[in-house]
């Protein structure tokens, strides 16, 4: 008997990313320890060498933590990849500056591993979703918006389903406000975290911090007041208009109501009443 895979379980790309990230994390920590024990091999015997050594070991530690839950620990995974990219550039610059070929090799390898993990992470997300209107980053932001806005224990739709409905709705609607919505998504993702003094993207924060941001946005004035209206429109409208949610709330479509049964609901043409012409004014 073939057991069906859960709908939102890890796909093959994400599984490979988790295994690769765990292996690379071990190698980075070993490299950091090796540089600390033999700094002369890498010409890393001063402040900059020590900084790169800490960055290498720290990125490996973060990557190992992020690989343990590449969806739940996405913020840790993203931070580790950023530090890896900076460490790769740093080792390359140090090696070229001081003529240390081991530093150059370390920089090239770290950069290759960082690029591979970043590509796998992006492809893993694309394997799950193909947005019609949002970009992939905006779609991930929309998922976190729905998760923070819809706070209930008996939700009939998951935040992912709400994000999918929102994306499909915006793809079908022809309205000039669609461009404004993308601008709002940018504000939410990159600027609103500073309202709670968090220098991280909105979608990388935890549920508690995201709800703190939303409360501040809703109770603010000026530009963020329009942002709060957009948040409500994007999440609550698409959630409460879903057929399963309407049925659960007891809403019955007009055509299915008891009092409409047996009534002729076809279109009727009514004569337009003639309007008497106004008398001409006599000069």
TORKOL-4160 file (C-alpha; in steps of 0.2 Angstrom, whole numbers, padded with zeros to 4 digits, m for minus):
283
<pt num="1" X="0000" Y="0000" Z="0000"/>
<pt num="2" X="0007" Y="0017" Z="m0005"/>
<pt num="3" X="0005" Y="0030" Z="0009"/>
<pt num="4" X="0001" Y="0047" Z="0002"/>
<pt num="5" X="0013" Y="0061" Z="0006"/>
<pt num="6" X="0006" Y="0075" Z="0017"/>
<pt num="7" X="0001" Y="0090" Z="0007"/>
<pt num="8" X="0014" Y="0102" Z="0014"/>
<pt num="9" X="0028" Y="0089" Z="0018"/>
<pt num="10" X="0046" Y="0092" Z="0013"/>
<pt num="11" X="0049" Y="0089" Z="m0005"/>
<pt num="12" X="0065" Y="0081" Z="m0013"/>
<pt num="13" X="0074" Y="0097" Z="m0015"/>
<pt num="14" X="0071" Y="0103" Z="0003"/>
<pt num="15" X="0076" Y="0086" Z="0010"/>
<pt num="16" X="0092" Y="0087" Z="0000"/>
<pt num="17" X="0095" Y="0105" Z="0006"/>
<pt num="18" X="0093" Y="0099" Z="0024"/>
<pt num="19" X="0106" Y="0085" Z="0022"/>
<pt num="20" X="0118" Y="0096" Z="0012"/>
<pt num="21" X="0116" Y="0110" Z="0025"/>
<pt num="22" X="0120" Y="0099" Z="0039"/>
<pt num="23" X="0136" Y="0092" Z="0030"/>
<pt num="24" X="0142" Y="0109" Z="0026"/>
<pt num="25" X="0139" Y="0115" Z="0043"/>
<pt num="26" X="0150" Y="0102" Z="0050"/>
<pt num="27" X="0164" Y="0107" Z="0037"/>
<pt num="28" X="0163" Y="0125" Z="0041"/>
<pt num="29" X="0165" Y="0122" Z="0060"/>
<pt num="30" X="0179" Y="0111" Z="0057"/>
<pt num="31" X="0187" Y="0124" Z="0046"/>
<pt num="32" X="0184" Y="0138" Z="0059"/>
<pt num="33" X="0193" Y="0127" Z="0072"/>
<pt num="34" X="0207" Y="0123" Z="0060"/>
<pt num="35" X="0210" Y="0141" Z="0056"/>
<pt num="36" X="0210" Y="0145" Z="0075"/>
<pt num="37" X="0223" Y="0132" Z="0078"/>
<pt num="38" X="0234" Y="0136" Z="0062"/>
<pt num="39" X="0231" Y="0154" Z="0058"/>
<pt num="40" X="0248" Y="0155" Z="0049"/>
<pt num="41" X="0243" Y="0143" Z="0036"/>
<pt num="42" X="0229" Y="0155" Z="0031"/>
<pt num="43" X="0238" Y="0171" Z="0035"/>
<pt num="44" X="0224" Y="0175" Z="0047"/>
<pt num="45" X="0234" Y="0180" Z="0062"/>
<pt num="46" X="0227" Y="0197" Z="0065"/>
<pt num="47" X="0210" Y="0205" Z="0069"/>
<pt num="48" X="0203" Y="0202" Z="0051"/>
<pt num="49" X="0209" Y="0184" Z="0051"/>
<pt num="50" X="0201" Y="0182" Z="0068"/>
<pt num="51" X="0185" Y="0190" Z="0062"/>
<pt num="52" X="0184" Y="0178" Z="0047"/>
<pt num="53" X="0187" Y="0163" Z="0058"/>
<pt num="54" X="0173" Y="0168" Z="0069"/>
<pt num="55" X="0161" Y="0171" Z="0054"/>
<pt num="56" X="0166" Y="0154" Z="0047"/>
<pt num="57" X="0162" Y="0145" Z="0063"/>
<pt num="58" X="0147" Y="0155" Z="0067"/>
<pt num="59" X="0139" Y="0152" Z="0049"/>
<pt num="60" X="0142" Y="0134" Z="0051"/>
<pt num="61" X="0133" Y="0134" Z="0068"/>
<pt num="62" X="0119" Y="0144" Z="0061"/>
<pt num="63" X="0118" Y="0133" Z="0046"/>
<pt num="64" X="0117" Y="0117" Z="0057"/>
<pt num="65" X="0103" Y="0124" Z="0067"/>
<pt num="66" X="0093" Y="0130" Z="0051"/>
<pt num="67" X="0095" Y="0113" Z="0043"/>
<pt num="68" X="0086" Y="0105" Z="0057"/>
<pt num="69" X="0070" Y="0114" Z="0051"/>
<pt num="70" X="0072" Y="0123" Z="0035"/>
<pt num="71" X="0054" Y="0130" Z="0036"/>
<pt num="72" X="0052" Y="0133" Z="0054"/>
<pt num="73" X="0070" Y="0140" Z="0056"/>
<pt num="74" X="0070" Y="0149" Z="0040"/>
<pt num="75" X="0077" Y="0165" Z="0048"/>
<pt num="76" X="0092" Y="0156" Z="0055"/>
<pt num="77" X="0095" Y="0148" Z="0038"/>
<pt num="78" X="0094" Y="0164" Z="0029"/>
<pt num="79" X="0106" Y="0172" Z="0041"/>
<pt num="80" X="0119" Y="0158" Z="0040"/>
<pt num="81" X="0119" Y="0160" Z="0021"/>
<pt num="82" X="0122" Y="0179" Z="0022"/>
<pt num="83" X="0136" Y="0176" Z="0034"/>
<pt num="84" X="0143" Y="0163" Z="0023"/>
<pt num="85" X="0143" Y="0174" Z="0008"/>
<pt num="86" X="0152" Y="0188" Z="0017"/>
<pt num="87" X="0164" Y="0176" Z="0024"/>
<pt num="88" X="0168" Y="0169" Z="0006"/>
<pt num="89" X="0171" Y="0187" Z="0000"/>
<pt num="90" X="0182" Y="0190" Z="0015"/>
<pt num="91" X="0193" Y="0175" Z="0013"/>
<pt num="92" X="0195" Y="0179" Z="m0005"/>
<pt num="93" X="0200" Y="0196" Z="m0002"/>
<pt num="94" X="0212" Y="0191" Z="0012"/>
<pt num="95" X="0220" Y="0178" Z="0002"/>
<pt num="96" X="0223" Y="0189" Z="m0013"/>
<pt num="97" X="0229" Y="0203" Z="m0002"/>
<pt num="98" X="0242" Y="0192" Z="0007"/>
<pt num="99" X="0245" Y="0179" Z="m0006"/>
<pt num="100" X="0238" Y="0165" Z="0004"/>
<pt num="101" X="0232" Y="0151" Z="m0007"/>
<pt num="102" X="0223" Y="0142" Z="0007"/>
<pt num="103" X="0212" Y="0157" Z="0011"/>
<pt num="104" X="0208" Y="0159" Z="m0008"/>
<pt num="105" X="0203" Y="0140" Z="m0008"/>
<pt num="106" X="0192" Y="0142" Z="0007"/>
<pt num="107" X="0184" Y="0157" Z="0000"/>
<pt num="108" X="0180" Y="0148" Z="m0016"/>
<pt num="109" X="0173" Y="0133" Z="m0007"/>
<pt num="110" X="0162" Y="0143" Z="0005"/>
<pt num="111" X="0155" Y="0153" Z="m0009"/>
<pt num="112" X="0151" Y="0138" Z="m0019"/>
<pt num="113" X="0142" Y="0130" Z="m0004"/>
<pt num="114" X="0133" Y="0146" Z="0000"/>
<pt num="115" X="0127" Y="0148" Z="m0018"/>
<pt num="116" X="0121" Y="0129" Z="m0019"/>
<pt num="117" X="0111" Y="0131" Z="m0003"/>
<pt num="118" X="0103" Y="0147" Z="m0009"/>
<pt num="119" X="0098" Y="0139" Z="m0026"/>
<pt num="120" X="0091" Y="0124" Z="m0017"/>
<pt num="121" X="0081" Y="0134" Z="m0005"/>
<pt num="122" X="0074" Y="0144" Z="m0019"/>
<pt num="123" X="0070" Y="0129" Z="m0030"/>
<pt num="124" X="0062" Y="0120" Z="m0015"/>
<pt num="125" X="0050" Y="0134" Z="m0012"/>
<pt num="126" X="0046" Y="0135" Z="m0031"/>
<pt num="127" X="0043" Y="0116" Z="m0031"/>
<pt num="128" X="0029" Y="0119" Z="m0018"/>
<pt num="129" X="0021" Y="0135" Z="m0026"/>
<pt num="130" X="0019" Y="0144" Z="m0042"/>
<pt num="131" X="0012" Y="0161" Z="m0039"/>
<pt num="132" X="0002" Y="0169" Z="m0053"/>
<pt num="133" X="0003" Y="0187" Z="m0047"/>
<pt num="134" X="0015" Y="0188" Z="m0032"/>
<pt num="135" X="0034" Y="0186" Z="m0033"/>
<pt num="136" X="0040" Y="0171" Z="m0023"/>
<pt num="137" X="0046" Y="0182" Z="m0009"/>
<pt num="138" X="0029" Y="0192" Z="m0009"/>
<pt num="139" X="0020" Y="0175" Z="m0008"/>
<pt num="140" X="0030" Y="0170" Z="0007"/>
<pt num="141" X="0026" Y="0187" Z="0015"/>
<pt num="142" X="0008" Y="0184" Z="0011"/>
<pt num="143" X="0008" Y="0167" Z="0020"/>
<pt num="144" X="0015" Y="0175" Z="0036"/>
<pt num="145" X="0003" Y="0190" Z="0035"/>
<pt num="146" X="m0012" Y="0177" Z="0034"/>
<pt num="147" X="m0004" Y="0167" Z="0049"/>
<pt num="148" X="m0003" Y="0183" Z="0059"/>
<pt num="149" X="m0020" Y="0191" Z="0055"/>
<pt num="150" X="m0031" Y="0175" Z="0056"/>
<pt num="151" X="m0029" Y="0171" Z="0075"/>
<pt num="152" X="m0041" Y="0157" Z="0079"/>
<pt num="153" X="m0040" Y="0139" Z="0084"/>
<pt num="154" X="m0052" Y="0132" Z="0072"/>
<pt num="155" X="m0047" Y="0139" Z="0055"/>
<pt num="156" X="m0055" Y="0131" Z="0040"/>
<pt num="157" X="m0041" Y="0137" Z="0029"/>
<pt num="158" X="m0022" Y="0136" Z="0032"/>
<pt num="159" X="m0012" Y="0152" Z="0030"/>
<pt num="160" X="m0005" Y="0144" Z="0014"/>
<pt num="161" X="m0022" Y="0142" Z="0007"/>
<pt num="162" X="m0027" Y="0160" Z="0011"/>
<pt num="163" X="m0011" Y="0166" Z="0002"/>
<pt num="164" X="m0015" Y="0155" Z="m0013"/>
<pt num="165" X="m0033" Y="0162" Z="m0014"/>
<pt num="166" X="m0026" Y="0180" Z="m0013"/>
<pt num="167" X="m0013" Y="0177" Z="m0026"/>
<pt num="168" X="m0026" Y="0169" Z="m0038"/>
<pt num="169" X="m0039" Y="0183" Z="m0035"/>
<pt num="170" X="m0026" Y="0197" Z="m0038"/>
<pt num="171" X="m0021" Y="0188" Z="m0054"/>
<pt num="172" X="m0039" Y="0188" Z="m0061"/>
<pt num="173" X="m0044" Y="0206" Z="m0055"/>
<pt num="174" X="m0040" Y="0220" Z="m0067"/>
<pt num="175" X="m0038" Y="0235" Z="m0056"/>
<pt num="176" X="m0025" Y="0249" Z="m0055"/>
<pt num="177" X="m0023" Y="0246" Z="m0036"/>
<pt num="178" X="m0014" Y="0230" Z="m0040"/>
<pt num="179" X="0003" Y="0240" Z="m0041"/>
<pt num="180" X="m0001" Y="0248" Z="m0025"/>
<pt num="181" X="m0003" Y="0231" Z="m0016"/>
<pt num="182" X="0015" Y="0226" Z="m0022"/>
<pt num="183" X="0021" Y="0242" Z="m0014"/>
<pt num="184" X="0012" Y="0238" Z="0002"/>
<pt num="185" X="0020" Y="0221" Z="0002"/>
<pt num="186" X="0037" Y="0229" Z="0001"/>
<pt num="187" X="0033" Y="0240" Z="0015"/>
<pt num="188" X="0027" Y="0226" Z="0026"/>
<pt num="189" X="0042" Y="0215" Z="0022"/>
<pt num="190" X="0056" Y="0227" Z="0024"/>
<pt num="191" X="0051" Y="0242" Z="0034"/>
<pt num="192" X="0037" Y="0237" Z="0047"/>
<pt num="193" X="0050" Y="0226" Z="0057"/>
<pt num="194" X="0058" Y="0242" Z="0062"/>
<pt num="195" X="0042" Y="0247" Z="0072"/>
<pt num="196" X="0047" Y="0234" Z="0085"/>
<pt num="197" X="0066" Y="0237" Z="0082"/>
<pt num="198" X="0069" Y="0221" Z="0073"/>
<pt num="199" X="0082" Y="0222" Z="0058"/>
<pt num="200" X="0075" Y="0207" Z="0050"/>
<pt num="201" X="0062" Y="0204" Z="0036"/>
<pt num="202" X="0044" Y="0202" Z="0041"/>
<pt num="203" X="0042" Y="0184" Z="0035"/>
<pt num="204" X="0058" Y="0179" Z="0045"/>
<pt num="205" X="0050" Y="0184" Z="0062"/>
<pt num="206" X="0041" Y="0173" Z="0073"/>
<pt num="207" X="0022" Y="0174" Z="0075"/>
<pt num="208" X="0022" Y="0184" Z="0091"/>
<pt num="209" X="0033" Y="0198" Z="0083"/>
<pt num="210" X="0023" Y="0198" Z="0067"/>
<pt num="211" X="0007" Y="0201" Z="0077"/>
<pt num="212" X="0016" Y="0215" Z="0087"/>
<pt num="213" X="0020" Y="0223" Z="0071"/>
<pt num="214" X="0002" Y="0221" Z="0064"/>
<pt num="215" X="m0005" Y="0229" Z="0080"/>
<pt num="216" X="0006" Y="0244" Z="0079"/>
<pt num="217" X="0002" Y="0246" Z="0060"/>
<pt num="218" X="m0017" Y="0245" Z="0064"/>
<pt num="219" X="m0016" Y="0258" Z="0078"/>
<pt num="220" X="m0005" Y="0270" Z="0068"/>
<pt num="221" X="m0009" Y="0284" Z="0058"/>
<pt num="222" X="m0004" Y="0291" Z="0041"/>
<pt num="223" X="0004" Y="0280" Z="0028"/>
<pt num="224" X="0003" Y="0264" Z="0039"/>
<pt num="225" X="m0016" Y="0267" Z="0041"/>
<pt num="226" X="m0018" Y="0262" Z="0023"/>
<pt num="227" X="m0006" Y="0248" Z="0025"/>
<pt num="228" X="m0018" Y="0241" Z="0039"/>
<pt num="229" X="m0033" Y="0242" Z="0027"/>
<pt num="230" X="m0023" Y="0232" Z="0014"/>
<pt num="231" X="m0018" Y="0219" Z="0027"/>
<pt num="232" X="m0036" Y="0216" Z="0032"/>
<pt num="233" X="m0042" Y="0215" Z="0013"/>
<pt num="234" X="m0028" Y="0203" Z="0008"/>
<pt num="235" X="m0031" Y="0191" Z="0023"/>
<pt num="236" X="m0049" Y="0192" Z="0030"/>
<pt num="237" X="m0058" Y="0195" Z="0013"/>
<pt num="238" X="m0050" Y="0180" Z="0005"/>
<pt num="239" X="m0053" Y="0169" Z="0020"/>
<pt num="240" X="m0071" Y="0173" Z="0024"/>
<pt num="241" X="m0076" Y="0172" Z="0005"/>
<pt num="242" X="m0070" Y="0154" Z="0004"/>
<pt num="243" X="m0085" Y="0142" Z="0002"/>
<pt num="244" X="m0080" Y="0130" Z="0016"/>
<pt num="245" X="m0078" Y="0145" Z="0028"/>
<pt num="246" X="m0095" Y="0153" Z="0023"/>
<pt num="247" X="m0104" Y="0136" Z="0025"/>
<pt num="248" X="m0096" Y="0134" Z="0043"/>
<pt num="249" X="m0102" Y="0151" Z="0047"/>
<pt num="250" X="m0120" Y="0147" Z="0042"/>
<pt num="251" X="m0120" Y="0158" Z="0027"/>
<pt num="252" X="m0132" Y="0151" Z="0013"/>
<pt num="253" X="m0130" Y="0158" Z="m0005"/>
<pt num="254" X="m0145" Y="0167" Z="m0012"/>
<pt num="255" X="m0149" Y="0154" Z="m0025"/>
<pt num="256" X="m0150" Y="0141" Z="m0012"/>
<pt num="257" X="m0161" Y="0150" Z="0001"/>
<pt num="258" X="m0178" Y="0142" Z="0004"/>
<pt num="259" X="m0188" Y="0157" Z="0000"/>
<pt num="260" X="m0180" Y="0159" Z="m0017"/>
<pt num="261" X="m0185" Y="0141" Z="m0022"/>
<pt num="262" X="m0199" Y="0141" Z="m0035"/>
<pt num="263" X="m0197" Y="0159" Z="m0039"/>
<pt num="264" X="m0194" Y="0165" Z="m0057"/>
<pt num="265" X="m0177" Y="0173" Z="m0056"/>
<pt num="266" X="m0174" Y="0176" Z="m0074"/>
<pt num="267" X="m0170" Y="0193" Z="m0081"/>
<pt num="268" X="m0185" Y="0204" Z="m0084"/>
<pt num="269" X="m0186" Y="0219" Z="m0096"/>
<pt num="270" X="m0196" Y="0233" Z="m0089"/>
<pt num="271" X="m0202" Y="0248" Z="m0100"/>
<pt num="272" X="m0193" Y="0264" Z="m0098"/>
<pt num="273" X="m0205" Y="0277" Z="m0093"/>
<pt num="274" X="m0206" Y="0292" Z="m0105"/>
<pt num="275" X="m0201" Y="0309" Z="m0098"/>
<pt num="276" X="m0211" Y="0323" Z="m0104"/>
<pt num="277" X="m0201" Y="0336" Z="m0113"/>
<pt num="278" X="m0199" Y="0353" Z="m0104"/>
<pt num="279" X="m0209" Y="0367" Z="m0112"/>
<pt num="280" X="m0198" Y="0379" Z="m0122"/>
<pt num="281" X="m0196" Y="0396" Z="m0114"/>
<pt num="282" X="m0204" Y="0410" Z="m0124"/>
<pt num="283" X="m0192" Y="0425" Z="m0126"/>
